Amino acid sequence: MKRSRFIAAAVWMAACLILIGGNAGAERAIKVKSRYEGLKLHNKYSTGTNYALVIGINTYRNHSDLKTAVNDAEALVRLLEKKYFFEPGNIILLKNRDATKASIMQEFRDLVATKVKKGDNVFIYYAGHGWFDDILDAGYWVTSEASKSPASFLENNTVYKFIAALDKKGVQHVFLVSDSCFSGSFTKDHRAIETEIDDRYFRKKYKKPSRNILTSGGVEPVADEGKEGHSVFAYYFLKTLKQNPHPYLSGKQVGVQVEELVTRNSTQTPISKFIHGVGDEGGQFFFINKKSGQQETRPGPMRQETVDLPSKGGASFEDILKAEKEQQKAVERWKTWQEARNREYTQAQEIDSSKYLKPEQKAAAWGRYLTAVSDNNPFSTRDDELRKKAKERVRYWKGYKVASIPEKPKHVPPSPTSNAIKHDGIYIAYANGIVRDTNTGLEWKVGPDENTNWNEARSWVQSLNLDGGGWRMPTINELKGLYKKGKGNRNMTPLLKTTGWWVWSGETKGSSDAWDFDFSGGRRGWSRRDLSPNKRAFAVRSRGDG
């Protein structure tokens, strides 16, 4: 089966994308020489935050469905989170019916208006249908709700304007990847590619802004089906990122590697270019590998625990064996230390999720943990990861606010079991629309199934007097408790009926933002309170036993 995919953002006006000439050459193996491991490199040179907008559409209202686009997008999100420096809260995933023209444009606006700042990096990935108008010489993304009319499509010139807006905000690097078809007649040449690069090259290219694009084909259709549930392009794109052992990998290197692999195994030819007129200065987007070099020892306050093995010819066997034992003892001591820190981290997480402790108590718990983990383990990077997460939780709880939660909610009797109409494991649905969690004692009521901003959600909850009242907006942890991957249509009990993916919490962030929970990926994030696409209101209350 062929995807009717368009090479997204590769085809707006032909003059918008200019290719610097030069063939890549026959030998394209990626070679990187670096004296840094990924984490140190990231801490040393990265001055901004990595953001990602990932779009995958299999299901269309008025067009033929695809098979692999969503799987491609989900696998990419997992890879960015696990191997590269993309925090879950900074990755936006839009799938199927949520990937509408309105929601994509809203996410574009949200990124520009409230999230990115000077020095940040933005990665965009699109997998779905597309269309090319050869009369107007214009390309479009075909979003999930689009009709047959091109007027309902998302024009690639809109994406171009979005990238131009990112340039005005001072974003350092933008990398756009599209797995689609019918891009128009563009040359297949590339910028010259250095197959062997070093830290000097990295520093030079990282400092210069870049606006690059990688597409899965030219004027030919591209395959929806490929290998292991992915399109042929996505398979080799993901494979290149997944198998990368180096501390960094440039977007240009990825493009050259993927082009060669896809061309050898299909009839399509990927294209790698820079985007003209939006601030490209010859730099490169880099995927920095946080997994590289983790086996190496790192300097720290207690570096003396590492023991040098005798290497000179005069060393006796006894000296070497003695040094080996000392090294083994050092490793075991740090292993014991790390295990203790891991246990304390679990305890801090339990305190963090408690419904009975105050924010300042939770912040104090994480502060106590940071004191315990202040030393550097020279044999692992696990302590670095835990310190980073602990610092994030301290910042979170110090800025924590809950809106519209009564200090002493009304006591109301539990809903009578005689009104129960449906059961789903621990959940019971009642005739009045209330759903009770018998494990936690929380009762839930789903708000109007329509796009709802935070202020509208709060007003609805405040006006809800159903069954004795006592309703409030949920906390982010209470929403997280509803998340059950694969359950129902929204990764939660189907007794809570909604078509939205994000649910507002009562927790605010600053004067204009609030936290919400993404049930498509099980992640919490924050948004501007005036945003509404795919966002819903839930009300919750705690019930007594009598």
ZIQUIUR-V609881 format. One record per residue. OMEGA is omega in radians with two decimals (999 if undefined). Layout:
omega=OMEGA
omega=OMEGA
This chain:
omega=3.10
omega=3.02
omega=2.94
omega=-3.08
omega=3.10
omega=3.14
omega=-2.96
omega=3.10
omega=3.03
omega=-3.13
omega=2.72
omega=3.03
omega=-3.06
omega=-3.13
omega=-3.09
omega=-3.12
omega=-3.13
omega=-3.09
omega=3.04
omega=-2.94
omega=3.11
omega=3.10
omega=-3.08
omega=-3.13
omega=-3.03
omega=-3.08
omega=-3.05
omega=3.10
omega=-3.11
omega=3.11
omega=-3.14
omega=3.07
omega=-3.12
omega=3.08
omega=-3.11
omega=2.88
omega=-2.94
omega=-3.09
omega=3.13
omega=3.11
omega=3.14
omega=-3.13
omega=-3.07
omega=-2.97
omega=-3.05
omega=-3.13
omega=-3.08
omega=-3.13
omega=3.06
omega=3.05
omega=3.11
omega=2.98
omega=-3.05
omega=-3.06
omega=3.08
omega=-3.06
omega=2.99
omega=-2.96
omega=-3.13
omega=3.14
omega=-3.02
omega=-3.13
omega=-3.13
omega=-3.12
omega=3.03
omega=-3.06
omega=-2.93
omega=-3.00
omega=-3.12
omega=3.10
omega=3.08
omega=-3.09
omega=-3.12
omega=3.13
omega=3.12
omega=3.13
omega=3.13
omega=-3.11
omega=3.12
omega=-3.13
omega=-3.00
omega=-2.95
omega=-3.05
omega=-2.97
omega=3.03
omega=3.11
omega=-3.13
omega=-3.13
omega=-3.14
omega=3.09
omega=3.10
omega=3.13
omega=3.09
omega=-3.08
omega=2.99
omega=-2.99
omega=3.10
omega=3.14
omega=3.09
omega=3.09
omega=-3.11
omega=-3.08
omega=3.10
omega=3.12
omega=3.11
omega=3.10
omega=3.05
omega=-3.11
omega=-3.11
omega=3.11
omega=-3.08
omega=-2.99
omega=-2.95
omega=-3.00
omega=-3.01
omega=3.06
omega=-3.13
omega=3.12
omega=3.13
omega=3.13
omega=-3.11
omega=3.09
omega=-3.11
omega=3.12
omega=3.13
omega=3.04
omega=-3.12
omega=3.12
omega=3.04
omega=-3.10
omega=3.12
omega=3.11
omega=-3.07
omega=3.08
omega=3.14
omega=-3.08
omega=-3.08
omega=3.13
omega=-3.06
omega=2.84
omega=3.08
omega=-3.07
omega=-2.92
omega=-3.07
omega=-2.98
omega=3.04
omega=3.11
omega=-3.10
omega=3.10
omega=3.12
omega=-3.14
omega=-3.13
omega=3.07
omega=-3.06
omega=-3.13
omega=3.07
omega=3.06
omega=3.09
omega=3.10
omega=3.12
omega=3.09
omega=3.12
omega=3.07
omega=3.10
omega=3.07
omega=3.11
omega=3.12
omega=3.10
omega=3.13
omega=3.10
omega=-3.04
omega=-3.06
omega=3.03
omega=3.11
omega=-3.11
omega=3.14
omega=-3.12
omega=3.09
omega=-3.11
omega=-3.14
omega=3.10
omega=-3.11
omega=-3.08
omega=-3.04
omega=3.06
omega=3.10
omega=-3.09
omega=3.14
omega=3.14
omega=2.84
omega=3.07
omega=-3.08
omega=3.04
omega=-3.11
omega=3.07
omega=-3.08
omega=-3.11
omega=-3.08
omega=3.10
omega=3.09
omega=3.14
omega=-3.11
omega=-3.11
omega=-3.07
omega=-3.12
omega=-3.11
omega=-3.10
omega=3.12
omega=3.12
omega=3.08
omega=-3.02
omega=-3.14
omega=3.06
omega=-3.14
omega=-2.99
omega=3.14
omega=3.12
omega=-3.12
omega=-3.10
omega=2.99
omega=3.10
omega=-2.99
omega=3.02
omega=-3.13
omega=-3.13
omega=-3.11
omega=3.00
omega=3.07
omega=3.12
omega=2.97
omega=-3.10
omega=3.11
omega=-3.11
omega=-3.14
omega=-3.10
omega=3.04
omega=3.12
omega=-3.13
omega=3.13
omega=3.12
omega=-3.05
omega=-3.05
omega=3.14
omega=3.13
omega=-2.99
omega=3.14
omega=3.09
omega=-3.12
omega=-3.08
omega=3.08
omega=3.13
omega=3.09
omega=3.10
omega=-3.12
omega=-3.12
omega=3.14
omega=-3.11
omega=3.13
omega=-3.11
omega=-3.10
omega=-3.14
omega=-3.13
omega=3.13
omega=-2.99
omega=3.11
omega=3.13
omega=-3.11
omega=-3.11
omega=3.10
omega=-3.12
omega=3.11
omega=-3.08
omega=2.91
omega=-3.09
omega=-3.02
omega=2.92
omega=-3.11
omega=2.98
omega=3.12
omega=3.13
omega=3.08
omega=3.09
omega=3.14
omega=2.93
omega=3.13
omega=2.92
omega=-3.13
omega=-2.96
omega=-3.13
omega=3.13
omega=-3.06
omega=3.03
omega=-3.08
omega=-3.14
omega=-3.09
omega=3.03
omega=-3.09
omega=3.14
omega=3.11
omega=-3.10
omega=-3.08
omega=-3.08
omega=-3.11
omega=3.13
omega=3.09
omega=-3.06
omega=3.12
omega=3.08
omega=3.09
omega=-3.10
omega=-3.11
omega=-3.06
omega=-3.08
omega=-3.10
omega=3.13
omega=3.07
omega=-3.13
omega=3.11
omega=-3.11
omega=3.14
omega=3.11
omega=3.11
omega=3.12
omega=3.14
omega=3.11
omega=3.10
omega=3.13
omega=3.12
omega=3.13
omega=3.13
omega=-3.13
omega=3.11
omega=-3.14
omega=3.07
omega=3.10
omega=3.11
omega=-3.10
omega=3.11
omega=3.11
omega=3.13
omega=3.11
omega=3.12
omega=3.13
omega=3.10
omega=3.09
omega=3.09
omega=3.12
omega=3.09
omega=3.12
omega=3.08
omega=-3.13
omega=-3.07
omega=-3.12
omega=3.10
omega=-2.98
omega=-3.10
omega=-3.13
omega=3.13
omega=-3.12
omega=3.08
omega=3.11
omega=3.08
omega=3.13
omega=3.13
omega=3.12
omega=3.07
omega=3.08
omega=3.14
omega=3.13
omega=3.08
omega=-3.11
omega=-3.05
omega=-3.04
omega=3.11
omega=3.12
omega=3.06
omega=-3.07
omega=-3.09
omega=-3.09
omega=3.01
omega=-3.13
omega=-3.13
omega=3.09
omega=-3.13
omega=-3.11
omega=3.09
omega=-3.12
omega=-3.13
omega=3.14
omega=3.11
omega=3.11
omega=-3.13
omega=3.06
omega=3.13
omega=-3.11
omega=-3.05
omega=3.08
omega=3.13
omega=-3.02
omega=3.01
omega=3.06
omega=-3.14
omega=2.98
omega=3.06
omega=-3.11
omega=3.11
omega=3.12
omega=-3.12
omega=-3.14
omega=3.02
omega=3.13
omega=-3.13
omega=3.13
omega=3.12
omega=-3.11
omega=-3.12
omega=-3.13
omega=3.13
omega=-3.12
omega=-3.12
omega=3.13
omega=3.06
omega=3.05
omega=-3.09
omega=-3.10
omega=-3.08
omega=3.09
omega=3.09
omega=3.13
omega=-3.06
omega=-3.12
omega=3.09
omega=3.13
omega=3.06
omega=-3.07
omega=3.01
omega=-3.05
omega=3.09
omega=-3.06
omega=-3.06
omega=3.12
omega=3.03
omega=-3.02
omega=3.02
omega=-3.12
omega=3.13
omega=3.13
omega=-3.11
omega=-3.13
omega=3.12
omega=-2.99
omega=3.05
omega=-3.00
omega=-3.14
omega=3.09
omega=3.11
omega=-3.14
omega=3.14
omega=3.13
omega=-3.14
omega=-3.11
omega=-3.11
omega=-3.07
omega=3.13
omega=-3.06
omega=2.96
omega=3.05
omega=3.08
omega=-3.10
omega=-3.07
omega=3.09
omega=3.02
omega=-3.09
omega=2.97
omega=-3.13
omega=3.12
omega=3.08
omega=3.08
omega=3.10
omega=3.12
omega=3.10
omega=-3.03
omega=3.06
omega=-3.05
omega=3.12
omega=-3.10
omega=3.10
omega=-3.14
omega=-3.07
omega=3.11
omega=3.04
omega=3.13
omega=3.14
omega=3.08
omega=3.03
omega=-2.97
omega=3.10
omega=3.06
omega=3.10
omega=3.11
omega=-3.11
omega=3.11
omega=-3.12
omega=2.93
omega=3.07
omega=-3.07
omega=-3.09
omega=3.12
omega=-3.08
omega=-3.07
omega=-3.03
omega=-3.08
omega=3.08
omega=-3.12
omega=3.03
omega=-3.11
omega=-3.12
omega=-3.12
omega=3.07
omega=-3.12
omega=3.13
omega=-3.09
omega=3.02
omega=3.12
omega=3.10
omega=-3.10
omega=2.99
omega=-3.07
omega=-3.12
omega=3.11
omega=-3.10
omega=-3.06
omega=3.09
omega=3.13
omega=-3.04
omega=3.10
omega=2.97
omega=3.01
omega=-3.11
omega=3.03
omega=3.07
omega=-3.10
omega=3.04
omega=3.13
omega=3.13
omega=999
